[in-house]
């Protein structure tokens, strides 16, 4: 079942998946670089911490997660098997749980400013989520 082929193996699915993966990685790297010194592995308060709403953060509130998920989606397209989409869903669920915790922290730190930003900017996918 995990190795069930969803569509025929070929160059088109592989290269489409590779392009989607590269786009996702580049988007995540852009987001990480755009955060500068505000980035950390864990959610922490830093000296002079500020809410970033420009660059990729004007597109979605969690662009690093968006990039990671896009990369996994590209991988799933490239391998064309059920296991790739299961991996995508599992990563999505893990990041969604982490995103919800981060959202609570951001609301507690930035109050109405963050609430307004959240109303105006999608979490992961513009116009969808």
Secondary structure, DSSP 4 states (H G I P E B T S, - for coil): -TT-BSS--SHHHHHHHHHHHHHHHHHHHHHHHHHGGG--SS----TT-----SGGGGTBTTHHHHHHHHHHHHHHHHH-BHHHHHHHHHHHHHHHHHHHHHHHHHHHHHHHHHHHHHHHSBSSSTTT-
